[in-house]
Amino acid sequence: MLPSISLAQEIGLVVLFVAALAWVLGRGHVPRDGRFHHPEPAGAFEGLPAIPTQRGTAAHPMESVQLTEAEEQAFAGLIRTLPRH
């Protein structure tokens, strides 16, 4: 094929070309946004029935931790080191 490159390089170019061609042809079969769309069920989905919704703004006692003054100061110092965007 090309006189200036070796046989291994020519084979590599052919393999690369075939792979690129297969990729381009394969992309034609995939929807434009990359996902398959399924129709939504008739009723609106409100959430999983196994997970109850929160009842109020107060947290459950087992979901909160009382911090000591030193822990609160350490946490505040940590928050101050985070970059603001």
Protein Blocks (a to p, Z undefined) as FASTA:
>chain_A
ZZkbcfklmmmmmmmmmmmmmmmmmmmmpcfkopacddddfbdcfbjfklccdfbfbdcf
klcccddfklmmmmmmmmmmpccZZ
